[in-house]
Amino acid sequence: MATAGNVRPLVLLFQSDTMEYAAAIVTVYEPRRRGVGSFFDLRRNLWLHSLIVCAAAVLILTASRTVGAAGNGTDLTGVFIHSVILVAVSYPFQTLFASSAMSAFSGRIPLSVCAIAGCFLAAFPAAILSPSLSWLAGVMPTGSAIVETRQQFFENVASRLHFIFFGFATLGPLLWMLLNFRWWVAHLEDQPPSEKADSVPNAIVTDETRSLQRKLPPEKRGRLLAISAEQHYVRIHTNVGDDLVLMPFSEAIGKVPSEQGMRIHRSHWISYDAVQALQAAGNNLSVQLENDIELPVSRSFSGAVREELAEFLPA
């Protein structure tokens, strides 16, 4: 049974990387502490948070009468039922698509852009499913048209599908961003490093290095090995993988304490703990890191590298 506590995606149920991101919406809770109090930890309990968000969205839609046959005398109960159906259909799609996009493109595209794009894509399935459920519940607005048969229903929906989609594509992202975005940003940042990530006792962990790690997908957060510049991005290498992050190279290496590593090239920084060997070919140097990473040493940094990593020079 799902309980509150630390969130761990069920990635073991899915084999492909794409499905790993989609699995973020399907979670299992490992209790941090026993008792009822942990269930009401809103910062960690996805189910409780989702319940509150859906309730707030239903109240907003009902109170504003922005759905249903607004303004034509429809009773409040019908508007409420219609609001419940719209939220129940759209929220799972929005959260699945938005959280998947935020996880997949974290560090490369602003999270707000990822979330809005995900919510926009969620409007397609929501716009198709919600009219059917609303019609079955007897609360679907049909305007002046008479809809009594299945054929009349499909004709009516087809004539207004563009309007239905527009509503989901505009109002949906607005409500999701207002009620949900900040929680998911905090949730993704709190994801623990990969279970394959080992720790180094001498590694210096600061708030700055933590913020750098949080820009990586959870499964690639591990012990820092190297940072390399690639145009407007940096490639962050850890012991469990690497990924591109949209930020200046100087800003990235500025987040790592100077005692932890050194710059060996205008485009490369390495961690001392990751060095395996120095390769010398004439006047050219390269540094061999774990995970078969080899980075060149520029001439302007070769003196400092030879001095700092003298123990790794070939005899």
C-alpha positions in Angstrom: 0.0 0.0 0.0 1.3 3.5 -0.8 2.2 5.5 2.3 4.0 8.9 2.7 7.7 9.5 2.8 10.5 9.6 0.4 9.4 9.3 -3.2 11.0 6.7 -5.5 9.8 6.4 -9.1 8.9 2.8 -10.2 11.4 2.8 -13.0 11.9 -0.9 -12.5 8.5 -1.5 -14.1 9.6 0.1 -17.3 12.6 -0.8 -19.5 13.0 2.2 -21.8 14.3 5.6 -20.9 11.1 7.2 -22.2 9.0 5.2 -19.9 11.3 5.9 -17.0 10.3 9.6 -17.2 6.6 8.7 -17.6 6.9 6.5 -14.4 7.4 9.7 -12.4 3.7 9.9 -12.1 3.4 6.4 -10.7 5.1 6.4 -7.3 5.5 4.3 -4.3 6.2 5.8 -0.9 8.7 4.5 1.6 7.8 5.6 5.1 10.3 7.9 6.7 8.5 7.6 10.0 5.6 5.6 11.2 2.3 7.2 12.2 -0.5 9.3 10.7 1.7 12.5 10.6 3.7 11.3 7.7 0.6 10.9 5.6 -0.2 14.6 5.9 3.3 15.6 4.8 2.1 17.7 1.8 5.6 18.3 0.5 6.1 14.6 -0.2 2.7 13.0 -0.5 1.8 13.0 -4.2 -1.7 11.7 -3.6 -2.6 14.2 -0.9 -1.2 17.0 -3.0 -3.1 15.9 -6.1 -6.3 15.6 -4.1 -6.0 19.2 -2.8 -5.0 20.5 -6.3 -8.0 18.8 -7.9 -10.4 20.1 -5.3 -9.1 23.6 -5.7 -9.4 23.4 -9.5 -13.0 22.1 -9.2 -13.9 25.0 -6.8 -12.4 27.6 -9.1 -14.2 26.3 -12.2 -17.5 25.9 -10.4 -17.4 29.3 -8.7 -16.4 31.1 -11.9 -18.8 29.1 -14.0 -16.2 29.0 -16.8 -17.4 25.5 -17.8 -20.7 24.0 -18.6 -23.6 26.0 -20.0 -22.5 29.1 -18.2 -25.0 31.9 -17.9 -28.0 30.0 -19.4 -29.7 29.0 -16.2 -27.9 25.7 -15.6 -28.0 24.7 -12.0 -24.9 24.9 -9.9 -24.9 21.1 -9.4 -24.6 20.5 -13.1 -21.7 23.0 -13.3 -20.0 21.2 -10.4 -20.4 17.8 -11.9 -19.0 19.1 -15.2 -16.1 20.7 -13.4 -15.3 17.4 -11.6 -15.3 15.5 -14.9 -13.0 18.0 -16.6 -10.5 18.0 -13.8 -10.6 14.2 -13.4 -9.9 13.8 -17.1 -7.3 16.5 -17.7 -5.3 16.5 -14.4 -3.7 13.0 -14.9 -2.7 13.7 -18.5 -1.4 17.2 -17.6 0.7 15.9 -14.7 2.0 12.9 -16.6 3.0 14.9 -19.6 4.3 18.0 -17.7 6.3 16.0 -15.1 7.8 13.8 -17.8 8.9 16.8 -19.9 10.4 18.4 -16.8 12.3 15.3 -15.9 13.5 14.6 -19.4 14.7 18.1 -20.3 15.7 19.4 -16.8 18.8 21.6 -17.2 18.4 22.0 -21.0 15.1 23.8 -21.2 13.5 26.0 -18.5 11.1 23.9 -16.4 8.3 26.3 -16.9 8.5 25.8 -20.7 8.6 22.0 -20.3 5.5 22.1 -18.0 3.5 24.4 -20.3 4.4 22.3 -23.3 3.3 19.1 -21.5 0.0 20.6 -20.4 -0.6 21.8 -24.0 -0.1 18.2 -25.3 -2.4 16.9 -22.6 -5.2 19.0 -24.1 -5.4 16.5 -27.1 -6.6 13.4 -25.1 -8.5 15.5 -22.6 -10.5 17.2 -25.3 -11.5 13.8 -26.8 -12.4 12.0 -23.6 -14.2 14.7 -21.6 -17.2 15.3 -23.9 -18.1 11.6 -23.8 -18.0 11.5 -20.0 -19.9 14.8 -19.8 -22.6 13.6 -22.2 -23.0 10.3 -20.3 -23.4 12.3 -17.0 -26.0 14.5 -18.7 -24.0 17.8 -18.1 -22.4 18.4 -21.5 -23.4 21.8 -22.9 -24.7 21.4 -26.5 -25.9 24.9 -27.2 -29.1 25.0 -29.1 -28.5 21.6 -30.7 -30.6 18.6 -29.8 -28.4 15.7 -28.8 -30.3 12.5 -28.1 -28.5 9.8 -30.2 -24.9 8.8 -30.5 -24.7 10.1 -34.0 -26.0 13.5 -32.9 -23.5 13.5 -30.1 -20.5 12.9 -32.4 -21.7 15.5 -34.9 -22.1 18.1 -32.1 -18.7 17.3 -30.7 -17.0 17.4 -34.1 -18.5 20.8 -34.8 -17.2 22.3 -31.5 -14.0 20.2 -31.0 -11.7 23.2 -31.8 -13.4 25.2 -29.0 -13.1 22.3 -26.5 -9.4 21.9 -27.3 -8.8 25.6 -27.0 -10.3 25.6 -23.5 -8.1 22.7 -22.4 -5.0 24.2 -24.1 -5.4 27.6 -22.3 -7.3 27.2 -19.1 -5.6 23.8 -18.3 -2.0 25.0 -18.4 -3.0 28.1 -16.5 -4.5 26.2 -13.6 -1.8 23.5 -13.6 1.0 26.1 -13.4 -0.8 28.1 -10.7 -1.6 25.1 -8.5 1.0 22.5 -9.3 4.2 23.8 -10.8 6.1 24.9 -7.7 5.4 21.5 -6.0 6.8 19.5 -8.9 9.9 21.7 -9.1 10.6 21.0 -5.5 9.7 17.3 -5.9 12.2 16.9 -8.8 14.9 18.8 -7.0 14.5 16.5 -3.9 14.9 13.3 -6.0 17.8 11.3 -4.5 20.8 10.4 -6.5 21.0 7.2 -8.4 21.4 4.1 -6.2 24.5 3.4 -8.3 26.1 6.7 -7.1 28.9 6.1 -4.6 30.2 8.7 -2.3 33.7 9.9 -1.6 34.5 10.8 2.1 36.8 13.7 1.1 34.3 15.2 -1.4 33.1 18.7 -0.4 29.3 19.1 -0.7 27.9 22.6 -0.6 24.6 24.2 -1.5 26.2 25.3 -4.7 27.3 21.8 -5.7 23.9 20.4 -4.7 22.2 23.0 -7.0 24.5 21.8 -9.8 23.5 18.2 -9.2 19.8 19.1 -9.2 20.1 20.2 -12.8 20.7 16.6 -13.8 18.0 13.9 -14.1 17.8 12.0 -10.8 19.3 8.8 -12.3 22.4 10.7 -13.4 23.1 12.5 -10.1 26.2 11.0 -8.7 29.8 11.7 -7.8 31.2 14.6 -9.9 33.9 13.6 -12.3 34.3 16.4 -14.8 32.6 19.4 -16.4 33.1 20.2 -20.1 31.9 23.2 -22.2 29.9 22.5 -25.3 28.8 25.8 -26.9 26.2 27.3 -24.7 25.9 24.1 -22.6 28.1 22.2 -20.2 28.3 18.4 -20.1 28.4 17.3 -16.5 30.1 13.9 -16.0 29.3 11.8 -12.9 30.1 8.2 -12.0 26.6 7.2 -13.2 26.4 9.1 -16.5 26.5 12.5 -18.1 24.1 15.0 -19.4 23.9 18.5 -21.0 22.9 21.5 -18.9 22.1 24.9 -20.2 24.5 27.2 -18.3 27.8 29.0 -18.8 31.0 26.9 -18.2 32.4 29.5 -15.8 29.2 29.5 -13.7 29.2 25.7 -13.5 32.8 25.3 -12.3 32.2 28.2 -10.0 29.7 26.1 -8.1 32.4 23.5 -7.2 34.9 24.2 -4.4 38.5 24.8 -5.7 39.8 22.1 -3.4 37.8 19.5 -5.2 39.4 19.8 -8.6 41.0 22.0 -11.2 40.7 23.4 -14.7 42.9 21.7 -17.3 41.6 23.4 -20.4 39.6 26.4 -21.3 36.7 23.9 -21.8 37.4 21.2 -19.2 37.4 20.9 -15.4 38.2 17.6 -13.6 37.8 16.3 -10.1 40.9 15.1 -8.3 39.2 12.0 -7.1 38.3 10.9 -10.7 41.9 11.0 -12.1 43.2 7.6 -13.1 46.3 8.5 -15.1 48.1 11.2 -17.0 48.9 10.4 -20.6 51.9 12.2 -22.1 52.8 12.3 -25.8 55.6 14.7 -26.4 54.4 18.0 -25.1 50.8 17.0 -25.2 49.0 15.9 -22.1 45.6 14.3 -21.5 44.0 13.2 -18.3 42.4 9.7 -18.0 39.4 9.7 -15.7 37.3 6.8 -14.5 34.4 5.6 -16.7 36.9 5.8 -19.6 36.7 9.6 -19.9 39.8 11.2 -21.4 40.2 14.9 -21.6 43.0 17.0 -23.2 45.2 19.4 -21.2 45.9 22.7 -22.9 49.4 24.1 -23.0 48.5 27.0 -20.7 47.4 24.6 -18.0 50.0 21.8 -18.5 52.4 23.2 -16.0 49.8 23.4 -13.2 48.5 19.9 -14.1 52.0 18.3 -14.1 52.7 19.9 -10.7 49.3 19.0 -9.1 49.0 15.5 -10.6 52.7 14.6 -10.6 52.0 11.2 -9.0 50.0 10.2 -12.1 52.8 10.9 -14.6 54.2 7.8 -16.3 57.6 6.8 -15.0 
